[in-house]
Amino acid sequence: MLTEYQRKVVEIVSNCAAELSLEIYVVGGVVRDLFIFGDLIDRDIDFLVDKAQATQLAELVATKLRQGQVVEFKDFLTAKLINLKNIPGISELDFAAARKEIYPAISALPKVEAAQLKEDLKRRDFTINAMALPLSLLTKKSSLKEISEQVIDLFQGMEDLKKKLIRVLHAKSFVDDPTRIFRGARYVERLAGRFSDETERYISQALYDDVLRQLSPSRVLIEIKKILNEKAPLKILSYLIKLGISDSLKFSQLEEKSQSYFDTLRMMKLNDRHLISEVSLMLLLKAMTISEEKQAFIKEFSITQKILRTMQNAEEKKLQLGAISPPALVYGAVIGRGEEWGEAAKNAVK
């Protein structure tokens, strides 16, 4: 269920929380993924405490681990422990105090106040992300069955997870945070599920009220990049188009066969996240079939000339080792420029 390194970290965090007299939980995506996959391999673990002492806990954990740097986000009652080394599969740890959120305006960042666990679960995006587990259950090597019997599930998230149903917790969810529409579409594809009928109505109403117009282009681009990291990004984007958000995306159709390019990129198993993100954005541009929409996308999201030149270099130039950048080599290899490009790309990203 946990790797040896995850278990060691969990035990240290649990002991530190006890030292500070804090109740500590794992919440949200961690719990969801545990019940989907049966383990948390290749996943960082986020921690939630019952008092506004996330930073104190992060600092104590850093002291016990003898490594890492604590970054505090005071306005949000959260802290990160970054620059962790020699802990395979864990690059950072997130700590948060249980809190409630007040949205002063549509799509605005929320104002945060300390709260009880129930309030924290209530503020979350979907029921499948609104479950919590006491951390002690992971330190005791409990079975998945034992864990499922003790999960804190106030909004029937477990039942929705079994049904592969994506359901919001209240009618104004997409008004509070319109990016949840993008996130929900990712879960629909990831779980091979669907939105609940009620949630679909809320999406339709939010789109009718034009809530996405409140999002800056940079926030929309962040969500697009997250989608591009999924296994079937073009399927998710096409689904979003069917939901009615092509105006925000700036494109209305994509070439379906371009999904094979994303499959090839995943098979390369690159470790450089920035490189993957850059090449994925190029592949999305290539998948756009309407020239005017591609130009609108480039303008709306301030796609740099560097990225456009990289695409052009890969598509038009002959292979000249040392003269072509790694992103161009990877992009060229993915779109099928030939074995020579593939070998050059492998050597460039070693």
Secondary structure, 3 states (H helix, E strand, C coil): CCCHHHHHHHHHHHHHHHHCCCCEEEECHHHHHHHHHCCCCCCCCEEEECCCCHHHHHHHHHHHHCCCEEEEEHHHCEEEEECCCCCCCCCCEEEEECEEEECCCCCCCCEEEECCHHHHHHCCCEHHHCEEEECHHHHCCCCHHHHHHHCEECCCHHHHHHHCEECECCCCHHHHCCHHHHHHHHHHHHCCCEECHHHHHHHHHHHHCCHHHHCCHHHHHHHHHHHHCCCCHHHHHHHHHHHCCHHHHCCCCECHHHHHHHHHHHHCCCCCHHHHHHHHHHHHHHHECCHHHHHHHHHHCCCCHHHHHHHHHHHHCCCCCCCCCHHHHHHHHHCCCCHHHHHHHHHHCC
